Amino acid sequence: MIKRRMHKQLAWIDIENPTSEEVRGIMEEFGLNLSVAQELLLPTIKPRVEMHRNFIYLILHFPALKHAHSEDINQEIDFVIGENFIITTRYDSIDPMNRFSKVFEVNSILDKSNIGEHAGYIFYYMIKEMYQSLGNELDSVKDSLKEIENEIFNGKEREMVVALSKVSRDLLNFRHATGAHKQVLRSFESAALGFFGESFSFYVKDILNEYYKIDNSVESNIESLRELRETNDSLLTTKQNEIMKTLTVMAFIILPLSFISSIYSMNTSFIPLAGIKNDFWIIMGLMVLVGLIIFMAFKWKKWL
């Protein structure tokens, strides 16, 4: 599906789930290479930048947000950036891009904003929107970690093991998806300055700054996650040790009582106290007394 939007002399062609016919038409209209046109048809594993005579070809992967319309962990966007046109290709619906398209369309209709004199500025505002959405998602992850911290210290360490694992998966996905952005954006900086001129330098550096914010936020959240996991593991270990200590003490108390009862179950001709009046209660009282003595000894040693 192709959507075309114009802002003054600049054209934005947004293609979602492109077909061969759509890509062939775009290739002929904007003079794209056959190799680039073929790349637009299917997702690409690795992000990269290619400099061509009349455009820059850029591939970036973004972590899928929680509300994404895809089961894939990453979402790819291909950018073909020319002097007065930009082509974006994606393979599922991406909410930040949809939001940007609405703003772009409104501004185009009302003619309220001056985006810039070339399509590089459209790319700049697109990437800003994508990174700001990722920043909001990372803020949500930070809030989740705060909730997990509260639950940990409210005695729900066992339940938080799964919650911590889910957050860890999300953060690892963020790191994996955005890890290659730094090198790709630096390569794009060199290509963009040669293609659009030094006046575009500030905008490329601002894109890099947006990326660094995301990268720092990911690392900060990962560090917080690591500390919470260590704290949770320590508390779980302490609880388990307390349970094991209690069970050991109970077993140690019951052991002599079991020994006494086993003696009185022996089939012998003479057993002390057996056969006298109230012998059962005397033996039971003796067992309780032995148990209390052992219990008090444990308390005195501060083992309980």
C-alpha positions in Angstrom: 0.0 0.0 0.0 1.4 3.4 -1.1 0.5 6.7 0.5 1.8 9.9 -1.0 2.1 13.2 0.8 3.4 16.5 -0.4 4.7 19.5 1.5 5.4 22.3 -0.9 8.1 20.9 -3.2 8.9 17.9 -1.0 7.3 14.4 -1.5 7.0 11.6 1.0 6.1 8.2 -0.3 5.2 5.8 2.5 4.9 2.1 1.5 3.6 -0.6 3.8 4.0 -4.2 2.8 5.2 -3.3 -0.7 4.3 -5.5 -3.7 6.5 -6.0 -6.8 4.3 -3.8 -8.9 4.4 -0.9 -6.4 8.2 -1.1 -6.0 8.7 -1.3 -9.8 6.6 1.9 -10.2 8.6 3.7 -7.5 11.9 2.5 -9.0 11.0 3.9 -12.4 9.6 7.2 -11.0 12.5 8.1 -8.8 15.4 6.4 -10.6 16.2 3.7 -8.0 18.7 1.0 -8.6 17.4 -2.5 -9.2 19.4 -3.8 -6.2 17.8 -1.2 -3.9 14.3 -1.9 -5.3 14.8 -5.6 -4.6 15.9 -4.7 -1.0 12.6 -2.9 -0.5 10.5 -6.0 -1.1 11.7 -8.0 1.9 13.0 -7.3 5.4 16.8 -7.1 5.8 18.7 -8.7 8.6 21.4 -6.0 9.0 21.0 -2.2 9.1 23.3 -0.3 6.8 23.8 2.9 4.8 24.5 3.2 1.0 25.4 6.3 -0.8 24.0 6.6 -4.4 24.2 9.2 -7.1 20.8 10.8 -6.4 19.8 9.4 -3.0 20.9 7.9 0.3 19.6 4.4 1.2 19.4 3.7 4.9 18.1 0.7 6.8 17.3 0.8 10.5 15.6 -1.6 12.9 13.6 -0.5 15.9 12.5 -2.6 18.9 8.8 -3.4 18.6 6.8 -1.5 21.3 4.4 -3.3 23.5 1.4 -2.1 21.5 3.1 -2.9 18.2 0.9 -4.6 15.5 3.5 -7.3 14.9 4.8 -10.3 16.7 8.3 -9.7 15.5 10.7 -8.4 18.1 12.1 -5.8 15.7 10.5 -3.5 13.1 12.4 -2.5 10.0 12.1 0.8 8.2 13.9 1.4 4.9 14.6 5.1 4.0 15.4 6.3 0.5 16.3 10.0 0.9 16.7 12.1 -2.2 17.0 15.9 -2.6 13.3 16.5 -2.8 11.8 13.1 -1.9 11.9 10.5 0.8 10.6 6.9 0.4 9.9 4.9 3.6 9.2 1.2 3.4 7.9 -0.9 6.3 6.5 -4.3 6.7 3.9 -3.7 9.4 2.1 -0.8 11.0 4.4 1.4 13.2 2.5 3.7 15.5 5.2 6.5 15.7 5.3 6.7 11.9 1.5 6.8 11.8 1.5 9.7 14.2 4.1 11.5 12.2 2.1 11.0 9.0 -1.0 12.7 10.6 1.1 15.7 11.8 2.8 15.9 8.4 -0.5 15.8 6.5 -2.1 18.4 8.7 0.9 20.7 8.4 0.8 20.2 4.6 -2.9 21.0 4.3 -2.7 24.1 6.6 0.8 25.1 5.4 1.7 26.0 9.0 5.3 24.8 9.2 8.4 25.2 7.2 10.1 21.7 7.3 13.1 22.7 5.2 14.4 22.9 1.7 15.2 19.2 1.2 13.9 15.8 2.2 16.7 15.3 4.8 14.7 17.4 7.1 11.7 15.1 6.8 14.0 12.2 7.8 15.2 14.2 10.7 11.7 14.8 12.1 10.8 11.1 11.5 13.7 9.8 13.4 13.1 12.3 16.2 9.5 10.9 16.5 10.8 7.3 16.5 13.4 8.0 19.2 11.0 9.9 21.4 8.6 7.0 21.2 11.4 4.7 22.3 12.2 7.1 25.1 8.6 6.9 26.3 8.7 3.2 26.2 11.9 3.1 28.3 10.3 5.5 30.8 7.5 2.9 31.0 10.1 0.2 31.7 11.6 2.4 34.4 8.2 2.7 36.1 7.9 -1.1 35.9 11.2 -1.6 37.6 10.0 0.8 40.3 6.9 -1.3 40.8 8.9 -4.4 40.9 11.2 -2.9 43.6 8.2 -2.1 45.8 6.9 -5.6 45.3 10.2 -7.1 46.2 10.4 -5.3 49.5 6.7 -6.2 50.2 7.7 -9.8 50.4 6.8 -10.9 46.9 10.3 -12.0 45.8 9.2 -15.3 44.3 6.5 -13.6 42.0 9.0 -11.0 40.9 11.4 -13.6 39.4 9.1 -13.8 36.3 8.5 -10.1 36.2 12.2 -9.4 36.2 12.8 -11.9 33.4 10.1 -10.2 31.2 11.7 -6.8 31.7 15.1 -8.2 31.0 13.8 -9.6 27.7 12.4 -6.2 26.7 15.7 -4.4 27.6 17.8 -7.0 25.7 15.6 -6.5 22.7 16.1 -2.8 22.9 19.8 -3.2 23.2 20.0 -5.7 20.3 17.8 -3.5 18.0 19.4 -0.2 18.7 23.0 -1.5 19.1 23.9 -1.0 15.4 22.3 2.5 15.2 25.5 4.3 16.4 27.6 3.0 13.5 24.9 3.4 10.9 24.1 7.0 12.0 27.8 7.9 11.9 28.0 6.5 8.4 24.8 8.5 7.5 26.4 11.6 8.9 29.3 11.4 6.4 26.9 10.6 3.5 24.4 13.3 4.5 27.0 16.1 4.8 28.3 15.2 1.3 24.8 15.0 -0.1 23.0 17.9 1.6 25.9 20.1 2.7 27.4 21.3 5.9 24.2 23.2 6.8 22.6 19.9 7.6 25.4 19.0 10.2 23.4 20.3 13.2 20.4 18.1 12.4 22.5 14.9 12.0 24.3 15.6 15.3 20.9 16.1 16.9 19.8 12.7 15.6 22.9 11.2 17.2 22.1 12.9 20.5 18.7 11.4 20.4 20.2 8.0 19.9 22.7 8.5 22.8 19.7 9.4 25.1 18.1 6.1 24.2 21.3 4.2 24.6 22.0 5.7 28.0 18.5 5.0 29.1 18.8 1.4 28.1 22.0 1.0 30.0 20.6 2.7 33.0 17.6 0.5 33.1 19.8 -2.6 32.6 21.9 -1.6 35.5 18.8 -1.0 37.7 17.5 -4.4 36.6 20.8 -6.1 37.5 20.8 -4.6 41.0 17.1 -5.5 41.6 17.8 -9.0 40.4 20.7 -9.4 42.8 18.6 -8.0 45.7 15.7 -10.3 44.8 18.1 -13.3 44.6 19.6 -12.4 48.0 16.2 -12.1 49.7 15.0 -15.3 48.1 18.2 -17.1 49.3 17.8 -15.7 52.8 14.2 -16.9 53.0 15.1 -20.3 51.7 17.9 -20.5 54.3 15.5 -19.6 57.1 13.1 -22.2 55.9 15.9 -24.8 55.8 17.1 -23.8 59.2 13.6 -24.2 60.7 13.1 -27.6 59.1 16.5 -28.7 60.4 15.7 -27.6 63.9 12.3 -29.3 63.8 14.0 -32.5 62.6 16.6 -32.2 65.3 13.9 -31.8 68.0 11.8 -34.7 66.7 14.8 -37.0 66.5 15.2 -37.7 70.2 11.4 -38.0 70.6 11.4 -40.6 67.8 14.2 -42.4 69.6 12.3 -42.5 72.9 9.1 -43.7 71.1 11.1 -46.4 69.3 12.5 -47.7 72.6 9.0 -48.2 74.0 8.0 -50.0 70.9 10.7 -52.6 71.5 9.5 -56.2 72.3 11.5 -56.8 75.4 10.6 -58.3 78.8 11.5 -55.1 80.7 11.0 -51.5 79.8 11.4 -48.7 82.4 8.2 -47.1 83.4 6.1 -49.5 81.3 3.3 -51.1 83.2 3.1 -48.6 86.1 0.0 -46.4 86.7 -0.3 -43.6 84.1 2.7 -44.9 82.3 1.5 -43.4 78.9 1.2 -39.9 80.3 4.5 -40.1 82.1 6.3 -41.1 78.9 4.5 -38.4 76.9 5.5 -35.8 79.6 9.1 -37.0 79.4 9.1 -36.6 75.6 7.6 -33.1 75.9 10.2 -32.2 78.5 13.0 -33.3 76.3 11.6 -31.4 73.4 11.3 -28.2 75.5 14.9 -28.6 76.7 16.2 -28.9 73.2 14.0 -26.0 72.0 15.3 -23.7 74.9 18.9 -24.7 74.1 18.4 -23.7 70.5 16.9 -20.3 71.6 19.8 -19.8 74.0 22.3 -20.4 71.2 20.2 -18.0 69.0 19.7 -20.7 66.4 16.0 -19.8 66.2 
